[in-house]
């Protein structure tokens, strides 16, 4: 198991479903998934 640093353009609450939209170095760029 490992952990990955993430970055998002907005604050996301705990339990928010997200998708990875890019990778910058070892940082995952994420955004909320709108169902």
mmCIF entry with sequence, helices, sheets and N, C-alpha, C, O atoms, coordinates in Angstrom:
data_MODEL
# 
_entry.id   MODEL 
# 
_entity.id                         1 
_entity.type                       polymer 
_entity.pdbx_number_of_molecules   1 
# 
_entity_poly.entity_id                      1 
_entity_poly.type                           'polypeptide(L)' 
_entity_poly.nstd_linkage                   no 
_entity_poly.nstd_monomer                   no 
_entity_poly.pdbx_seq_one_letter_code       
;(UNK)(UNK)(UNK)(UNK)(UNK)(UNK)(UNK)(UNK)(UNK)(UNK)(UNK)(UNK)(UNK)(UNK)(UNK)(UNK)
(UNK)(UNK)(UNK)(UNK)(UNK)(UNK)(UNK)(UNK)(UNK)(UNK)(UNK)(UNK)(UNK)(UNK)(UNK)(UNK)
(UNK)(UNK)(UNK)
;
_entity_poly.pdbx_seq_one_letter_code_can   XXXXXXXXXXXXXXXXXXXXXXXXXXXXXXXXXXX 
_entity_poly.pdbx_strand_id                 A 
# 
loop_
_entity_poly_seq.entity_id 
_entity_poly_seq.num 
_entity_poly_seq.mon_id 
_entity_poly_seq.hetero 
1 1  UNK n 
1 2  UNK n 
1 3  UNK n 
1 4  UNK n 
1 5  UNK n 
1 6  UNK n 
1 7  UNK n 
1 8  UNK n 
1 9  UNK n 
1 10 UNK n 
1 11 UNK n 
1 12 UNK n 
1 13 UNK n 
1 14 UNK n 
1 15 UNK n 
1 16 UNK n 
1 17 UNK n 
1 18 UNK n 
1 19 UNK n 
1 20 UNK n 
1 21 UNK n 
1 22 UNK n 
1 23 UNK n 
1 24 UNK n 
1 25 UNK n 
1 26 UNK n 
1 27 UNK n 
1 28 UNK n 
1 29 UNK n 
1 30 UNK n 
1 31 UNK n 
1 32 UNK n 
1 33 UNK n 
1 34 UNK n 
1 35 UNK n 
# 
_struct_asym.id          A 
_struct_asym.entity_id   1 
# 
_struct_sheet.id               AA1 
_struct_sheet.type             ? 
_struct_sheet.number_strands   3 
_struct_sheet.details          ? 
# 
loop_
_struct_sheet_order.sheet_id 
_struct_sheet_order.range_id_1 
_struct_sheet_order.range_id_2 
_struct_sheet_order.offset 
_struct_sheet_order.sense 
AA1 1 2 ? parallel      
AA1 2 3 ? anti-parallel 
# 
loop_
_struct_sheet_range.sheet_id 
_struct_sheet_range.id 
_struct_sheet_range.beg_label_comp_id 
_struct_sheet_range.beg_label_asym_id 
_struct_sheet_range.beg_label_seq_id 
_struct_sheet_range.pdbx_beg_PDB_ins_code 
_struct_sheet_range.end_label_comp_id 
_struct_sheet_range.end_label_asym_id 
_struct_sheet_range.end_label_seq_id 
_struct_sheet_range.pdbx_end_PDB_ins_code 
_struct_sheet_range.beg_auth_comp_id 
_struct_sheet_range.beg_auth_asym_id 
_struct_sheet_range.beg_auth_seq_id 
_struct_sheet_range.end_auth_comp_id 
_struct_sheet_range.end_auth_asym_id 
_struct_sheet_range.end_auth_seq_id 
AA1 1 UNK A 6  ? UNK A 8  ? UNK A 6  UNK A 8  
AA1 2 UNK A 27 ? UNK A 32 ? UNK A 27 UNK A 32 
AA1 3 UNK A 18 ? UNK A 24 ? UNK A 18 UNK A 24 
# 
loop_
_atom_site.group_PDB 
_atom_site.id 
_atom_site.type_symbol 
_atom_site.label_atom_id 
_atom_site.label_alt_id 
_atom_site.label_comp_id 
_atom_site.label_asym_id 
_atom_site.label_entity_id 
_atom_site.label_seq_id 
_atom_site.pdbx_PDB_ins_code 
_atom_site.Cartn_x 
_atom_site.Cartn_y 
_atom_site.Cartn_z 
_atom_site.occupancy 
_atom_site.B_iso_or_equiv 
_atom_site.pdbx_formal_charge 
_atom_site.auth_seq_id 
_atom_site.auth_comp_id 
_atom_site.auth_asym_id 
_atom_site.auth_atom_id 
_atom_site.pdbx_PDB_model_num 
ATOM 1   N N  . UNK A 1 1  ? 0.839   -1.181 0.000   1.00 0.00 ? 1  UNK A N  1 
ATOM 2   C CA . UNK A 1 1  ? 0.000   0.000  0.000   1.00 0.00 ? 1  UNK A CA 1 
ATOM 3   C C  . UNK A 1 1  ? 0.878   1.236  0.000   1.00 0.00 ? 1  UNK A C  1 
ATOM 4   O O  . UNK A 1 1  ? 2.009   1.222  0.487   1.00 0.00 ? 1  UNK A O  1 
ATOM 5   N N  . UNK A 1 2  ? 0.334   2.296  -0.554  1.00 0.00 ? 2  UNK A N  1 
ATOM 6   C CA . UNK A 1 2  ? 1.063   3.556  -0.570  1.00 0.00 ? 2  UNK A CA 1 
ATOM 7   C C  . UNK A 1 2  ? 0.068   4.700  -0.535  1.00 0.00 ? 2  UNK A C  1 
ATOM 8   O O  . UNK A 1 2  ? -1.133  4.500  -0.716  1.00 0.00 ? 2  UNK A O  1 
ATOM 9   N N  . UNK A 1 3  ? 0.572   5.884  -0.305  1.00 0.00 ? 3  UNK A N  1 
ATOM 10  C CA . UNK A 1 3  ? -0.277  7.075  -0.345  1.00 0.00 ? 3  UNK A CA 1 
ATOM 11  C C  . UNK A 1 3  ? 0.255   8.002  -1.424  1.00 0.00 ? 3  UNK A C  1 
ATOM 12  O O  . UNK A 1 3  ? 1.448   8.006  -1.728  1.00 0.00 ? 3  UNK A O  1 
ATOM 13  N N  . UNK A 1 4  ? -0.641  8.782  -1.994  1.00 0.00 ? 4  UNK A N  1 
ATOM 14  C CA . UNK A 1 4  ? -0.294  9.686  -3.087  1.00 0.00 ? 4  UNK A CA 1 
ATOM 15  C C  . UNK A 1 4  ? -0.768  11.084 -2.732  1.00 0.00 ? 4  UNK A C  1 
ATOM 16  O O  . UNK A 1 4  ? -1.900  11.249 -2.277  1.00 0.00 ? 4  UNK A O  1 
ATOM 17  N N  . UNK A 1 5  ? 0.071   12.096 -2.930  1.00 0.00 ? 5  UNK A N  1 
ATOM 18  C CA . UNK A 1 5  ? -0.396  13.464 -2.734  1.00 0.00 ? 5  UNK A CA 1 
ATOM 19  C C  . UNK A 1 5  ? -1.382  13.822 -3.845  1.00 0.00 ? 5  UNK A C  1 
ATOM 20  O O  . UNK A 1 5  ? -1.219  13.402 -4.990  1.00 0.00 ? 5  UNK A O  1 
ATOM 21  N N  . UNK A 1 6  ? -2.403  14.601 -3.495  1.00 0.00 ? 6  UNK A N  1 
ATOM 22  C CA . UNK A 1 6  ? -3.402  15.014 -4.482  1.00 0.00 ? 6  UNK A CA 1 
ATOM 23  C C  . UNK A 1 6  ? -3.588  16.515 -4.438  1.00 0.00 ? 6  UNK A C  1 
ATOM 24  O O  . UNK A 1 6  ? -3.267  17.174 -3.449  1.00 0.00 ? 6  UNK A O  1 
ATOM 25  N N  . UNK A 1 7  ? -4.117  17.042 -5.535  1.00 0.00 ? 7  UNK A N  1 
ATOM 26  C CA . UNK A 1 7  ? -4.433  18.457 -5.626  1.00 0.00 ? 7  UNK A CA 1 
ATOM 27  C C  . UNK A 1 7  ? -5.757  18.600 -6.363  1.00 0.00 ? 7  UNK A C  1 
ATOM 28  O O  . UNK A 1 7  ? -6.024  17.876 -7.322  1.00 0.00 ? 7  UNK A O  1 
ATOM 29  N N  . UNK A 1 8  ? -6.587  19.543 -5.907  1.00 0.00 ? 8  UNK A N  1 
ATOM 30  C CA . UNK A 1 8  ? -7.863  19.823 -6.559  1.00 0.00 ? 8  UNK A CA 1 
ATOM 31  C C  . UNK A 1 8  ? -8.052  21.333 -6.613  1.00 0.00 ? 8  UNK A C  1 
ATOM 32  O O  . UNK A 1 8  ? -7.512  22.064 -5.784  1.00 0.00 ? 8  UNK A O  1 
ATOM 33  N N  . UNK A 1 9  ? -8.817  21.790 -7.589  1.00 0.00 ? 9  UNK A N  1 
ATOM 34  C CA . UNK A 1 9  ? -9.034  23.231 -7.738  1.00 0.00 ? 9  UNK A CA 1 
ATOM 35  C C  . UNK A 1 9  ? -10.102 23.759 -6.784  1.00 0.00 ? 9  UNK A C  1 
ATOM 36  O O  . UNK A 1 9  ? -10.310 24.970 -6.698  1.00 0.00 ? 9  UNK A O  1 
ATOM 37  N N  . UNK A 1 10 ? -10.783 22.862 -6.066  1.00 0.00 ? 10 UNK A N  1 
ATOM 38  C CA . UNK A 1 10 ? -11.808 23.264 -5.108  1.00 0.00 ? 10 UNK A CA 1 
ATOM 39  C C  . UNK A 1 10 ? -11.724 22.366 -3.879  1.00 0.00 ? 10 UNK A C  1 
ATOM 40  O O  . UNK A 1 10 ? -11.148 21.279 -3.935  1.00 0.00 ? 10 UNK A O  1 
ATOM 41  N N  . UNK A 1 11 ? -12.298 22.824 -2.773  1.00 0.00 ? 11 UNK A N  1 
ATOM 42  C CA . UNK A 1 11 ? -12.337 22.005 -1.562  1.00 0.00 ? 11 UNK A CA 1 
ATOM 43  C C  . UNK A 1 11 ? -13.298 20.846 -1.773  1.00 0.00 ? 11 UNK A C  1 
ATOM 44  O O  . UNK A 1 11 ? -14.407 21.036 -2.274  1.00 0.00 ? 11 UNK A O  1 
ATOM 45  N N  . UNK A 1 12 ? -12.876 19.645 -1.393  1.00 0.00 ? 12 UNK A N  1 
ATOM 46  C CA . UNK A 1 12 ? -13.703 18.451 -1.523  1.00 0.00 ? 12 UNK A CA 1 
ATOM 47  C C  . UNK A 1 12 ? -13.921 17.858 -0.141  1.00 0.00 ? 12 UNK A C  1 
ATOM 48  O O  . UNK A 1 12 ? -12.973 17.687 0.626   1.00 0.00 ? 12 UNK A O  1 
ATOM 49  N N  . UNK A 1 13 ? -15.159 17.547 0.170   1.00 0.00 ? 13 UNK A N  1 
ATOM 50  C CA . UNK A 1 13 ? -15.477 16.969 1.469   1.00 0.00 ? 13 UNK A CA 1 
ATOM 51  C C  . UNK A 1 13 ? -15.089 15.501 1.543   1.00 0.00 ? 13 UNK A C  1 
ATOM 52  O O  . UNK A 1 13 ? -14.920 14.838 0.519   1.00 0.00 ? 13 UNK A O  1 
ATOM 53  N N  . UNK A 1 14 ? -14.950 15.006 2.760   1.00 0.00 ? 14 UNK A N  1 
ATOM 54  C CA . UNK A 1 14 ? -14.644 13.592 2.962   1.00 0.00 ? 14 UNK A CA 1 
ATOM 55  C C  . UNK A 1 14 ? -15.733 12.748 2.320   1.00 0.00 ? 14 UNK A C  1 
ATOM 56  O O  . UNK A 1 14 ? -16.919 13.049 2.455   1.00 0.00 ? 14 UNK A O  1 
ATOM 57  N N  . UNK A 1 15 ? -15.336 11.705 1.629   1.00 0.00 ? 15 UNK A N  1 
ATOM 58  C CA . UNK A 1 15 ? -16.281 10.802 0.986   1.00 0.00 ? 15 UNK A CA 1 
ATOM 59  C C  . UNK A 1 15 ? -16.699 11.207 -0.413  1.00 0.00 ? 15 UNK A C  1 
ATOM 60  O O  . UNK A 1 15 ? -17.475 10.495 -1.051  1.00 0.00 ? 15 UNK A O  1 
ATOM 61  N N  . UNK A 1 16 ? -16.198 12.347 -0.912  1.00 0.00 ? 16 UNK A N  1 
ATOM 62  C CA . UNK A 1 16 ? -16.520 12.785 -2.269  1.00 0.00 ? 16 UNK A CA 1 
ATOM 63  C C  . UNK A 1 16 ? -15.925 11.818 -3.279  1.00 0.00 ? 16 UNK A C  1 
ATOM 64  O O  . UNK A 1 16 ? -14.747 11.475 -3.190  1.00 0.00 ? 16 UNK A O  1 
ATOM 65  N N  . UNK A 1 17 ? -16.728 11.379 -4.236  1.00 0.00 ? 17 UNK A N  1 
ATOM 66  C CA . UNK A 1 17 ? -16.200 10.540 -5.310  1.00 0.00 ? 17 UNK A CA 1 
ATOM 67  C C  . UNK A 1 17 ? -15.408 11.432 -6.256  1.00 0.00 ? 17 UNK A C  1 
ATOM 68  O O  . UNK A 1 17 ? -15.889 12.483 -6.680  1.00 0.00 ? 17 UNK A O  1 
ATOM 69  N N  . UNK A 1 18 ? -14.189 11.005 -6.585  1.00 0.00 ? 18 UNK A N  1 
ATOM 70  C CA . UNK A 1 18 ? -13.315 11.811 -7.431  1.00 0.00 ? 18 UNK A CA 1 
ATOM 71  C C  . UNK A 1 18 ? -12.766 10.978 -8.577  1.00 0.00 ? 18 UNK A C  1 
ATOM 72  O O  . UNK A 1 18 ? -12.800 9.747  -8.553  1.00 0.00 ? 18 UNK A O  1 
ATOM 73  N N  . UNK A 1 19 ? -12.260 11.683 -9.581  1.00 0.00 ? 19 UNK A N  1 
ATOM 74  C CA . UNK A 1 19 ? -11.543 11.029 -10.671 1.00 0.00 ? 19 UNK A CA 1 
ATOM 75  C C  . UNK A 1 19 ? -10.222 11.748 -10.868 1.00 0.00 ? 19 UNK A C  1 
ATOM 76  O O  . UNK A 1 19 ? -10.116 12.954 -10.644 1.00 0.00 ? 19 UNK A O  1 
ATOM 77  N N  . UNK A 1 20 ? -9.225  10.999 -11.285 1.00 0.00 ? 20 UNK A N  1 
ATOM 78  C CA . UNK A 1 20 ? -7.912  11.564 -11.581 1.00 0.00 ? 20 UNK A CA 1 
ATOM 79  C C  . UNK A 1 20 ? -7.960  12.109 -13.001 1.00 0.00 ? 20 UNK A C  1 
ATOM 80  O O  . UNK A 1 20 ? -8.291  11.381 -13.937 1.00 0.00 ? 20 UNK A O  1 
ATOM 81  N N  . UNK A 1 21 ? -7.630  13.391 -13.165 1.00 0.00 ? 21 UNK A N  1 
ATOM 82  C CA . UNK A 1 21 ? -7.667  13.998 -14.494 1.00 0.00 ? 21 UNK A CA 1 
ATOM 83  C C  . UNK A 1 21 ? -6.275  14.288 -15.041 1.00 0.00 ? 21 UNK A C  1 
ATOM 84  O O  . UNK A 1 21 ? -6.120  14.561 -16.231 1.00 0.00 ? 21 UNK A O  1 
ATOM 85  N N  . UNK A 1 22 ? -5.261  14.230 -14.178 1.00 0.00 ? 22 UNK A N  1 
ATOM 86  C CA . UNK A 1 22 ? -3.887  14.471 -14.630 1.00 0.00 ? 22 UNK A CA 1 
ATOM 87  C C  . UNK A 1 22 ? -2.928  13.999 -13.547 1.00 0.00 ? 22 UNK A C  1 
ATOM 88  O O  . UNK A 1 22 ? -3.321  13.741 -12.410 1.00 0.00 ? 22 UNK A O  1 
ATOM 89  N N  . UNK A 1 23 ? -1.673  13.894 -13.928 1.00 0.00 ? 23 UNK A N  1 
ATOM 90  C CA . UNK A 1 23 ? -0.606  13.568 -12.986 1.00 0.00 ? 23 UNK A CA 1 
ATOM 91  C C  . UNK A 1 23 ? 0.518   14.565 -13.222 1.00 0.00 ? 23 UNK A C  1 
ATOM 92  O O  . UNK A 1 23 ? 0.979   14.733 -14.350 1.00 0.00 ? 23 UNK A O  1 
ATOM 93  N N  . UNK A 1 24 ? 0.957   15.227 -12.156 1.00 0.00 ? 24 UNK A N  1 
ATOM 94  C CA . UNK A 1 24 ? 2.083   16.162 -12.231 1.00 0.00 ? 24 UNK A CA 1 
ATOM 95  C C  . UNK A 1 24 ? 3.164   15.641 -11.293 1.00 0.00 ? 24 UNK A C  1 
ATOM 96  O O  . UNK A 1 24 ? 3.072   15.804 -10.077 1.00 0.00 ? 24 UNK A O  1 
ATOM 97  N N  . UNK A 1 25 ? 4.174   15.023 -11.857 1.00 0.00 ? 25 UNK A N  1 
ATOM 98  C CA . UNK A 1 25 ? 5.206   14.395 -11.028 1.00 0.00 ? 25 UNK A CA 1 
ATOM 99  C C  . UNK A 1 25 ? 4.591   13.218 -10.299 1.00 0.00 ? 25 UNK A C  1 
ATOM 100 O O  . UNK A 1 25 ? 4.144   12.256 -10.924 1.00 0.00 ? 25 UNK A O  1 
ATOM 101 N N  . UNK A 1 26 ? 4.568   13.293 -8.954  1.00 0.00 ? 26 UNK A N  1 
ATOM 102 C CA . UNK A 1 26 ? 3.917   12.230 -8.176  1.00 0.00 ? 26 UNK A CA 1 
ATOM 103 C C  . UNK A 1 26 ? 2.571   12.689 -7.619  1.00 0.00 ? 26 UNK A C  1 
ATOM 104 O O  . UNK A 1 26 ? 1.941   11.952 -6.861  1.00 0.00 ? 26 UNK A O  1 
ATOM 105 N N  . UNK A 1 27 ? 2.121   13.883 -7.978  1.00 0.00 ? 27 UNK A N  1 
ATOM 106 C CA . UNK A 1 27 ? 0.861   14.425 -7.472  1.00 0.00 ? 27 UNK A CA 1 
ATOM 107 C C  . UNK A 1 27 ? -0.275  14.129 -8.443  1.00 0.00 ? 27 UNK A C  1 
ATOM 108 O O  . UNK A 1 27 ? -0.174  14.408 -9.637  1.00 0.00 ? 27 UNK A O  1 
ATOM 109 N N  . UNK A 1 28 ? -1.362  13.557 -7.915  1.00 0.00 ? 28 UNK A N  1 
ATOM 110 C CA . UNK A 1 28 ? -2.549  13.296 -8.723  1.00 0.00 ? 28 UNK A CA 1 
ATOM 111 C C  . UNK A 1 28 ? -3.439  14.530 -8.702  1.00 0.00 ? 28 UNK A C  1 
ATOM 112 O O  . UNK A 1 28 ? -3.739  15.062 -7.633  1.00 0.00 ? 28 UNK A O  1 
ATOM 113 N N  . UNK A 1 29 ? -3.860  14.987 -9.871  1.00 0.00 ? 29 UNK A N  1 
ATOM 114 C CA . UNK A 1 29 ? -4.789  16.108 -9.979  1.00 0.00 ? 29 UNK A CA 1 
ATOM 115 C C  . UNK A 1 29 ? -6.186  15.502 -10.098 1.00 0.00 ? 29 UNK A C  1 
ATOM 116 O O  . UNK A 1 29 ? -6.449  14.705 -10.998 1.00 0.00 ? 29 UNK A O  1 
ATOM 117 N N  . UNK A 1 30 ? -7.081  15.886 -9.182  1.00 0.00 ? 30 UNK A N  1 
ATOM 118 C CA . UNK A 1 30 ? -8.393  15.257 -9.122  1.00 0.00 ? 30 UNK A CA 1 
ATOM 119 C C  . UNK A 1 30 ? -9.507  16.286 -9.247  1.00 0.00 ? 30 UNK A C  1 
ATOM 120 O O  . UNK A 1 30 ? -9.298  17.488 -9.077  1.00 0.00 ? 30 UNK A O  1 
ATOM 121 N N  . UNK A 1 31 ? -10.711 15.769 -9.553  1.00 0.00 ? 31 UNK A N  1 
ATOM 122 C CA . UNK A 1 31 ? -11.909 16.603 -9.524  1.00 0.00 ? 31 UNK A CA 1 
ATOM 123 C C  . UNK A 1 31 ? -13.066 15.725 -9.065  1.00 0.00 ? 31 UNK A C  1 
ATOM 124 O O  . UNK A 1 31 ? -13.019 14.500 -9.170  1.00 0.00 ? 31 UNK A O  1 
ATOM 125 N N  . UNK A 1 32 ? -14.103 16.377 -8.555  1.00 0.00 ? 32 UNK A N  1 
ATOM 126 C CA . UNK A 1 32 ? -15.279 15.649 -8.086  1.00 0.00 ? 32 UNK A CA 1 
ATOM 127 C C  . UNK A 1 32 ? -16.019 15.065 -9.279  1.00 0.00 ? 32 UNK A C  1 
ATOM 128 O O  . UNK A 1 32 ? -16.085 15.676 -10.345 1.00 0.00 ? 32 UNK A O  1 
ATOM 129 N N  . UNK A 1 33 ? -16.577 13.869 -9.083  1.00 0.00 ? 33 UNK A N  1 
ATOM 130 C CA . UNK A 1 33 ? -17.413 13.234 -10.101 1.00 0.00 ? 33 UNK A CA 1 
ATOM 131 C C  . UNK A 1 33 ? -18.852 13.639 -9.816  1.00 0.00 ? 33 UNK A C  1 
ATOM 132 O O  . UNK A 1 33 ? -19.358 13.421 -8.716  1.00 0.00 ? 33 UNK A O  1 
ATOM 133 N N  . UNK A 1 34 ? -19.502 14.225 -10.802 1.00 0.00 ? 34 UNK A N  1 
ATOM 134 C CA . UNK A 1 34 ? -20.904 14.618 -10.675 1.00 0.00 ? 34 UNK A CA 1 
ATOM 135 C C  . UNK A 1 34 ? -21.759 13.487 -11.234 1.00 0.00 ? 34 UNK A C  1 
ATOM 136 O O  . UNK A 1 34 ? -21.695 13.174 -12.423 1.00 0.00 ? 34 UNK A O  1 
ATOM 137 N N  . UNK A 1 35 ? -22.559 12.878 -10.362 1.00 0.00 ? 35 UNK A N  1 
ATOM 138 C CA . UNK A 1 35 ? -23.372 11.722 -10.795 1.00 0.00 ? 35 UNK A CA 1 
ATOM 139 C C  . UNK A 1 35 ? -24.672 12.170 -11.424 1.00 0.00 ? 35 UNK A C  1 
ATOM 140 O O  . UNK A 1 35 ? -25.475 11.335 -11.843 1.00 0.00 ? 35 UNK A O  1 
# 
